[in-house]
Amino acid sequence: MERRRLLSLAALAAALPAAARASGGGEKSEKKKGGGLSYLQLPTLTATIMRVDGRRGVLTVETGIDIPDVALRARAELLAPRFRAAFVQALQIYASGMNASGPPNADFIARELQRETDRVLGKPGGRLLLGTILIN
């Protein structure tokens, strides 16, 4: 009886590491993120706008930064809250002067956010990528 119990415990102990790897536990494996390993995705940015009828609306912009340099990307990951703050501030300034009857100017938004990207990083090396821009 004791021998069966010991064999059961040994089999269970041998199966635990394999089960942990299969469930994602144990060692941390590098997975491909959306956009590739050099892509840093940032949370969606929002800014308040005034519509033609006087009601408030929301300008929503999806952004990310492509940074091929590994050291610079590691620095950028640490600076993600600063990117978000700088981007939201630039977007809110743009939205406050935006013509409510026209569509957002994606070229202007990209230029301003790229300028903020270079400023926060401290040097060029990150390429801003825009996703969806919409007004709600």
Long-range contacts (C-beta under 8 A, 24 or more apart in sequence): 35-64, 35-66, 35-129, 36-66, 38-66, 38-67, 38-68, 38-73, 39-64, 39-65, 39-66, 39-67, 39-129, 40-64, 40-65, 40-66, 40-67, 40-73, 40-76, 40-77, 40-80, 40-126, 42-80, 42-83, 42-84, 42-87, 43-84, 45-84, 45-87, 45-88, 45-91, 46-88, 46-91, 47-88, 47-91, 47-92, 47-94, 47-95, 48-92, 48-95, 49-95, 49-96, 49-98, 49-100, 49-135, 50-100, 51-100, 52-100, 52-101, 57-100, 57-135, 57-136, 58-135, 58-136, 59-91, 59-95, 59-98, 59-104, 59-133, 59-134, 59-135, 60-132, 60-133, 60-134, 60-135, 60-136, 61-87, 61-91, 61-109, 61-130, 61-131, 61-132, 61-133, 62-130, 62-131, 62-132, 62-133, 63-87, 63-113, 63-128, 63-129, 63-130, 63-131, 64-128, 64-129, 64-131, 65-117, 65-126, 65-127, 65-128, 65-129, 66-126, 66-127, 66-129, 67-125, 67-126, 67-127, 68-125, 69-125, 72-121, 72-123, 72-125, 72-126, 75-121, 76-121, 76-126, 79-120, 79-121, 82-120, 83-116, 83-117, 83-120, 86-116, 86-119, 86-120, 87-113, 87-116, 90-115, 90-116, 103-135, 104-133, 104-135, 106-130, 106-133, 109-133
